[in-house]
Amino acid sequence: MKKLIHHYGRFAFLVLVFVTILPPKNIAQKEKYENIIPNPGFEAYSGYPIGWFYTGRHFSRVQKYWFSATNTSPDVYGPKVLVPKNWKEKGFGEINANEGVSYVGITTFGCASEKPHCKEYIETQFKEPLVPGQNYSISLDVAQLDKSMPVSNLGVVVSEERVLHRNEACLLNQPVVNFSKIIDSRNKWTRLQSKFVAKEAAQYIVIGNFFKDNQTQSRPAELEFGYFYLDNIVLKKVPPILPIPVDKNDLRFVLLKQDKLIVLHNIYFEFDKADLHPRSDKELQQLVAILNADPMMEIEIIGHTDDMGTKEYNLKLSTLRAQSVKNYLVENNINSTRLVITGKGNAEPMATNATEAGRQKNRRIEFRILKINKNAPTKISGTVTTGSGL
């Protein structure tokens, strides 16, 4: 938000069998989802601030599933958020949410003004990756801070990897959608809509201004910066619907063996928390199917983190994340006695911690098969094998 002070995974005889595993109830429901943006109206909170906060990390800790792409801090507006007096006097937060009771705000223009954080960005992870070649529609409700400058260049970037810059700089990523005309919507909500074709299996979306001020059009106003309120972000597929490519790490194709350590490649958590992201549902339901196919199976769930933070903190966080996975399995009728959890913290990295891509690989959940029925299926794909798996 406003920054008042500059702070920052032996051969054996195998018998072919056919196993039918019905899709769990919540997976069938999940297929009905159209919008792949989690918490699209900013109504869900991870916690509430007493007042405003002043870094991107603060915003990320408050808004559920959303985070700041830089060290700047977008603003949150809702019934339990108090706008500081000096900003309230400028009109911040006077408008009501377009839907529900909450919304967010970002500065998109005005680096020559005295306002700190002249370029702010909000980012979230999709519920499922984009399908290359698929047509998508994007819509968002926007309104302008009444006294701020009408400006152009409100854009949408999609990325295969998380966009994370530990500074306050303007992001110059190429947007898939950019509203390049001046948006004059002072203290009233307007819906912006567009379409694009996915070129990659992007997993993240970032919203903000991806052009410098001298490339952005503006009109004079009392406040010498551009500021937008955002609500109801919707991104969905447009027919014809393309099939989703098969993930090479799909658990349906993993051979299940005693003592095998298996990485869950598609388990995600909220930033710096142990709360599971909706993107994790598909893989967790596959793990539920594995455990249901072999009622004798017992597993150890192992949590890992990157090296950001102290060893003590990371050990605690990794243990809590392993516990969250256990809780999910128990909620899906897996007996808790079959599940053991372990936290490793940042002690066993599988990639470098010097890059965000490496750190993302290190933030992972694995499971080790402690006990297995030698006559149980060794895979959960359509045609599977039975046998010891040893």
C-alpha positions as CSV (number, residue, x, y, z in Angstrom):
1,M,0.0,0.0,0.0
2,K,1.1,3.5,0.5
3,K,4.6,3.8,1.7
4,L,4.8,6.6,4.3
5,I,8.5,5.8,5.1
6,H,11.0,4.0,2.8
7,H,11.6,0.7,4.7
8,Y,11.5,-3.5,2.6
9,G,10.6,-40.5,-7.3
10,R,13.7,-55.3,-9.5
11,F,11.7,-56.5,-11.8
12,A,8.7,-58.7,-10.6
13,F,6.0,-60.8,-12.2
14,L,3.1,-58.5,-13.0
15,V,-0.5,-59.3,-13.9
16,L,-2.6,-56.9,-16.0
17,V,-5.9,-55.8,-14.5
18,F,-8.4,-53.0,-15.2
19,V,-9.1,-50.6,-12.4
20,T,-11.9,-48.1,-12.5
21,I,-11.5,-45.1,-10.2
22,L,-14.5,-42.8,-10.2
23,P,-13.7,-39.1,-10.0
24,P,-14.1,-37.8,-6.5
25,K,-17.1,-35.6,-5.9
26,N,-15.2,-32.3,-5.7
27,I,-13.3,-33.0,-8.8
28,A,-16.6,-33.4,-10.7
29,Q,-17.6,-30.1,-9.2
30,K,-14.3,-28.5,-10.1
31,E,-14.9,-29.3,-13.8
32,K,-17.9,-27.0,-13.7
33,Y,-15.8,-24.0,-12.7
34,E,-15.5,-21.4,-15.5
35,N,-13.4,-18.7,-13.8
36,I,-9.8,-19.9,-13.2
37,I,-9.0,-16.9,-11.0
38,P,-9.1,-17.8,-7.3
39,N,-10.7,-15.2,-5.0
40,P,-11.7,-13.1,-8.0
41,G,-13.5,-10.5,-5.9
42,F,-10.9,-10.2,-3.1
43,E,-13.6,-11.2,-0.5
44,A,-11.4,-13.9,1.1
45,Y,-8.7,-12.8,3.5
46,S,-5.8,-14.7,5.1
47,G,-5.8,-12.1,7.9
48,Y,-6.9,-8.6,8.5
49,P,-4.6,-5.6,9.0
50,I,-5.3,-3.2,11.9
51,G,-4.6,-0.3,9.5
52,W,-2.8,-0.1,6.1
53,F,0.5,-1.7,5.4
54,Y,3.5,-0.6,3.4
55,T,5.3,-3.4,1.6
56,G,4.3,-6.1,-0.9
57,R,4.8,-8.7,1.7
58,H,2.2,-7.2,3.9
59,F,-0.4,-7.2,1.0
60,S,0.5,-10.9,0.3
61,R,-0.1,-11.8,3.9
62,V,-3.6,-10.3,4.0
63,Q,-5.2,-11.1,0.6
64,K,-6.0,-14.8,0.1
65,Y,-4.2,-16.2,-3.0
66,W,-3.1,-12.8,-4.2
67,F,0.3,-11.2,-3.8
68,S,2.3,-8.3,-5.0
69,A,4.7,-8.9,-7.9
70,T,7.2,-6.3,-6.5
71,N,8.0,-4.7,-3.2
72,T,5.3,-2.1,-3.7
73,S,2.1,-2.7,-1.8
74,P,-1.3,-2.6,-3.5
75,D,-4.2,-1.5,-1.2
76,V,-7.0,-3.5,0.2
77,Y,-10.4,-2.1,1.0
78,G,-13.0,-3.9,3.0
79,P,-15.1,-3.7,6.2
80,K,-12.2,-4.4,8.5
81,V,-9.6,-2.3,6.8
82,L,-9.0,1.2,8.2
83,V,-7.7,3.8,5.7
84,P,-5.3,6.2,7.3
85,K,-6.6,9.7,7.8
86,N,-4.2,11.4,5.4
87,W,-5.1,9.1,2.6
88,K,-8.8,9.1,3.4
89,E,-8.8,12.8,3.1
90,K,-7.6,12.3,-0.5
91,G,-10.7,10.1,-1.2
92,F,-9.1,6.7,-1.0
93,G,-11.7,4.0,-0.3
94,E,-14.8,6.2,-0.7
95,I,-16.3,4.0,-3.4
96,N,-18.2,0.8,-2.5
97,A,-17.2,-2.6,-4.0
98,N,-18.9,-3.4,-7.3
99,E,-19.7,-6.9,-6.0
100,G,-19.5,-8.1,-2.4
101,V,-17.7,-5.8,0.2
102,S,-14.0,-5.9,-0.8
103,Y,-11.8,-4.7,-3.6
104,V,-8.2,-3.7,-4.1
105,G,-6.4,-0.6,-5.5
106,I,-3.2,0.0,-7.4
107,T,-1.2,3.0,-8.6
108,T,-0.4,2.8,-12.3
109,F,1.1,6.2,-13.1
110,G,2.9,9.2,-11.6
111,C,6.5,8.4,-10.9
112,A,7.4,12.1,-11.2
113,S,5.0,12.9,-8.4
114,E,5.8,12.7,-4.7
115,K,3.6,9.6,-4.3
116,P,5.6,6.5,-3.3
117,H,5.0,3.3,-5.2
118,C,4.1,4.8,-8.5
119,K,3.7,1.3,-10.2
120,E,1.9,-1.4,-8.2
121,Y,0.9,-4.9,-9.4
122,I,-1.3,-7.7,-8.2
123,E,-0.6,-11.3,-9.0
124,T,-2.2,-14.7,-8.5
125,Q,-1.8,-18.3,-9.6
126,F,-4.5,-19.8,-11.8
127,K,-6.6,-22.7,-10.6
128,E,-5.3,-24.6,-13.7
129,P,-2.6,-23.7,-16.2
130,L,-3.6,-22.1,-19.5
131,V,-3.9,-24.5,-22.5
132,P,-1.6,-23.3,-25.4
133,G,-3.8,-22.4,-28.4
134,Q,-6.9,-22.0,-26.3
135,N,-9.0,-18.8,-26.6
136,Y,-9.7,-17.1,-23.3
137,S,-11.8,-14.1,-22.3
138,I,-10.7,-11.7,-19.5
139,S,-12.8,-9.1,-17.8
140,L,-12.2,-6.9,-14.8
141,D,-14.3,-4.2,-13.0
142,V,-12.3,-1.0,-12.6
143,A,-13.0,2.4,-11.1
144,Q,-10.8,5.4,-10.6
145,L,-9.9,7.2,-7.5
146,D,-12.0,10.4,-7.9
147,K,-9.2,12.9,-7.7
148,S,-6.6,10.9,-9.6
149,M,-5.5,11.2,-13.2
150,P,-7.3,9.3,-16.0
151,V,-4.6,7.2,-17.6
152,S,-4.1,4.5,-20.2
153,N,-2.2,1.2,-20.2
154,L,-3.9,-1.1,-17.7
155,G,-2.6,-4.5,-18.7
156,V,-2.6,-8.2,-18.1
157,V,0.5,-10.4,-18.2
158,V,0.5,-14.2,-18.0
159,S,3.6,-16.2,-17.1
160,E,4.7,-19.8,-16.7
161,E,6.7,-18.8,-13.6
162,R,5.9,-16.5,-10.8
163,V,6.8,-12.8,-11.5
164,L,8.7,-11.6,-8.5
165,H,10.9,-8.5,-8.3
166,R,12.3,-7.6,-4.9
167,N,12.3,-3.8,-5.7
168,E,9.8,-1.1,-6.6
169,A,10.6,-0.8,-10.3
170,C,8.2,-0.7,-13.2
171,L,7.6,-4.1,-14.8
172,L,8.1,-4.1,-18.6
173,N,6.7,-7.6,-19.3
174,Q,4.8,-8.0,-22.6
175,P,1.0,-8.0,-21.7
176,V,-1.4,-10.4,-23.5
177,V,-4.0,-7.8,-23.1
178,N,-3.5,-4.1,-22.7
179,F,-6.2,-1.4,-22.4
180,S,-4.3,1.2,-24.2
181,K,-6.9,4.0,-24.3
182,I,-7.4,6.4,-21.4
183,I,-9.8,5.0,-18.8
184,D,-11.9,7.8,-17.3
185,S,-14.0,6.1,-14.7
186,R,-13.7,8.3,-11.7
187,N,-15.7,6.9,-8.7
188,K,-17.8,4.7,-10.9
189,W,-17.3,1.0,-11.9
190,T,-16.6,0.1,-15.5
191,R,-16.1,-3.4,-16.9
192,L,-13.1,-3.9,-19.2
193,Q,-13.2,-7.0,-21.4
194,S,-10.9,-8.5,-24.0
195,K,-9.8,-11.9,-25.5
196,F,-6.5,-13.5,-26.2
197,V,-5.0,-16.9,-27.3
198,A,-2.7,-18.6,-24.9
199,K,0.8,-19.2,-26.3
200,E,2.2,-21.1,-23.3
201,A,1.0,-23.1,-20.3
202,A,1.0,-20.0,-18.1
203,Q,0.3,-20.4,-14.4
204,Y,0.3,-16.8,-13.2
205,I,-1.5,-13.6,-14.0
206,V,-0.3,-10.1,-13.2
207,I,-2.3,-6.9,-13.5
208,G,-0.9,-3.4,-13.7
209,N,0.8,-0.9,-16.0
210,F,3.7,-2.5,-18.0
211,F,4.7,0.7,-19.7
212,K,6.8,3.7,-18.5
213,D,5.1,6.9,-17.7
214,N,6.3,8.6,-20.9
215,Q,4.6,5.8,-22.9
216,T,1.3,6.2,-21.0
217,Q,-1.4,8.8,-21.8
218,S,-2.8,10.9,-19.0
219,R,-5.1,13.8,-18.3
220,P,-4.6,16.4,-15.6
221,A,-6.2,16.0,-12.2
222,E,-5.9,17.2,-8.6
223,L,-3.7,14.3,-7.6
224,E,-0.7,13.9,-10.0
225,F,-0.9,10.1,-10.3
226,G,-3.2,7.4,-11.8
227,Y,-4.9,5.1,-9.4
228,F,-7.4,2.3,-10.1
229,Y,-9.7,0.2,-7.9
230,L,-10.1,-3.4,-9.1
231,D,-12.9,-6.0,-8.5
232,N,-14.3,-9.2,-9.9
233,I,-11.4,-10.5,-12.1
234,V,-12.7,-13.2,-14.5
235,L,-10.7,-15.4,-16.9
236,K,-12.3,-18.3,-18.6
237,K,-12.1,-20.4,-21.8
238,V,-13.9,-19.5,-24.9
239,P,-15.3,-22.4,-27.1
240,P,-14.1,-24.5,-28.8
241,I,-12.5,-26.1,-25.8
242,L,-9.1,-27.7,-26.4
243,P,-8.1,-30.9,-24.4
244,I,-5.7,-30.3,-21.5
245,P,-2.2,-31.6,-22.3
246,V,-1.1,-34.5,-20.1
247,D,1.4,-33.5,-17.5
248,K,4.5,-35.7,-17.6
249,N,4.5,-35.7,-13.8
250,D,0.9,-36.9,-13.5
251,L,0.6,-39.3,-10.5
252,R,-1.5,-41.7,-12.7
253,F,1.7,-42.7,-14.4
254,V,3.9,-43.1,-11.4
255,L,5.0,-46.7,-10.5
256,L,4.2,-47.3,-6.9
257,K,6.9,-49.2,-5.0
258,Q,7.8,-49.8,-1.4
259,D,10.1,-47.1,0.0
260,K,9.7,-45.0,-3.1
261,L,10.0,-41.2,-2.7
262,I,7.6,-39.4,-5.0
263,V,7.6,-35.6,-5.5
264,L,4.2,-33.9,-5.7
265,H,5.0,-31.4,-8.5
266,N,1.6,-29.6,-8.4
267,I,1.1,-28.8,-4.7
268,Y,1.0,-25.1,-4.0
269,F,0.5,-23.0,-0.9
270,E,-0.4,-19.4,-0.1
271,F,2.6,-17.1,0.1
272,D,4.5,-17.7,3.3
273,K,1.7,-19.8,4.7
274,A,0.6,-23.4,5.1
275,D,-2.8,-22.9,3.4
276,L,-3.3,-25.0,0.3
277,H,-4.0,-23.2,-3.0
278,P,-6.9,-24.5,-5.1
279,R,-4.4,-25.4,-7.9
280,S,-3.4,-28.3,-5.6
281,D,-6.8,-30.1,-5.7
282,K,-6.2,-32.2,-8.8
283,E,-3.0,-33.8,-7.6
284,L,-4.2,-34.2,-4.0
285,Q,-7.3,-36.1,-5.4
286,Q,-5.0,-38.3,-7.3
287,L,-3.2,-39.1,-4.1
288,V,-6.5,-39.8,-2.5
289,A,-7.2,-42.3,-5.3
290,I,-3.9,-44.0,-4.8
291,L,-4.6,-44.4,-1.1
292,N,-8.1,-45.7,-1.8
293,A,-6.9,-48.2,-4.3
294,D,-4.7,-49.7,-1.6
295,P,-6.3,-49.5,1.8
296,M,-3.1,-51.0,3.4
297,M,-0.8,-48.3,2.0
298,E,0.8,-46.0,4.5
299,I,2.8,-43.0,3.6
300,E,5.1,-40.3,5.0
301,I,4.3,-36.8,3.9
302,I,7.4,-34.6,3.8
303,G,7.5,-30.8,3.5
304,H,10.4,-28.7,2.2
305,T,11.0,-25.0,1.8
306,D,13.5,-22.7,0.1
307,D,16.1,-20.9,2.1
308,M,14.3,-17.6,2.6
309,G,14.0,-17.1,6.3
310,T,15.6,-18.8,9.3
311,K,16.2,-22.5,9.6
312,E,13.8,-22.6,12.6
313,Y,11.1,-20.7,10.7
314,N,11.4,-22.9,7.6
315,L,11.4,-26.1,9.6
316,K,8.1,-25.0,11.2
317,L,6.6,-23.9,7.9
318,S,7.5,-27.2,6.2
319,T,6.0,-29.2,9.0
320,L,2.8,-27.1,8.9
321,R,2.5,-27.6,5.1
322,A,2.9,-31.4,5.5
323,Q,0.2,-31.2,8.1
324,S,-2.1,-29.3,5.7
325,V,-1.7,-32.1,3.1
326,K,-2.5,-34.7,5.8
327,N,-5.5,-32.7,6.9
328,Y,-6.7,-32.7,3.3
329,L,-6.4,-36.4,3.0
330,V,-8.2,-37.0,6.3
331,E,-11.0,-34.7,5.2
332,N,-11.3,-37.0,2.1
333,N,-11.8,-40.1,4.3
334,I,-8.2,-41.4,4.5
335,N,-7.5,-42.7,8.0
336,S,-5.0,-40.5,9.8
337,T,-3.2,-43.6,11.2
338,R,-1.9,-44.3,7.6
339,L,-0.3,-40.9,7.4
340,V,3.0,-39.6,9.0
341,I,4.3,-36.1,8.5
342,T,7.9,-34.8,8.5
343,G,9.2,-31.3,8.0
344,K,12.7,-30.8,6.5
345,G,12.8,-27.1,6.2
346,N,15.4,-25.9,3.7
347,A,17.9,-28.8,4.6
348,E,17.3,-30.8,1.4
349,P,17.1,-28.5,-1.7
350,M,16.6,-30.1,-5.1
351,A,17.7,-27.0,-7.0
352,T,19.6,-23.8,-6.5
353,N,18.1,-21.2,-4.1
354,A,19.8,-18.4,-6.1
355,T,16.8,-18.1,-8.6
356,E,13.1,-17.9,-8.1
357,A,12.6,-20.9,-10.4
358,G,15.0,-22.9,-8.2
359,R,13.4,-21.7,-5.0
360,Q,10.0,-22.7,-6.4
361,K,11.3,-26.3,-7.0
362,N,12.6,-26.4,-3.4
363,R,9.2,-25.4,-2.0
364,R,7.7,-28.9,-2.4
365,I,5.8,-31.8,-0.8
366,E,7.0,-35.4,-1.3
367,F,5.6,-38.6,0.0
368,R,7.4,-41.9,0.8
369,I,5.5,-45.2,0.6
370,L,6.1,-46.9,4.0
371,K,3.8,-49.9,3.5
372,I,2.1,-51.3,0.4
373,N,-0.1,-54.3,-0.4
374,K,1.9,-56.5,-2.9
375,N,-1.4,-57.4,-4.7
376,A,-2.6,-53.8,-5.0
377,P,-2.5,-51.8,-8.3
378,T,0.9,-50.2,-8.9
379,K,-0.6,-47.4,-11.0
380,I,-3.9,-45.6,-11.0
381,S,-4.1,-44.9,-14.8
382,G,-6.8,-46.6,-17.0
383,T,-4.9,-49.9,-17.5
384,V,-2.7,-50.7,-14.6
385,T,-0.7,-53.6,-13.2
386,T,-0.8,-55.5,-10.0
387,G,2.1,-57.1,-8.2
388,S,4.7,-56.3,-5.5
389,G,6.1,-53.3,-7.3
390,L,9.4,-54.1,-5.7
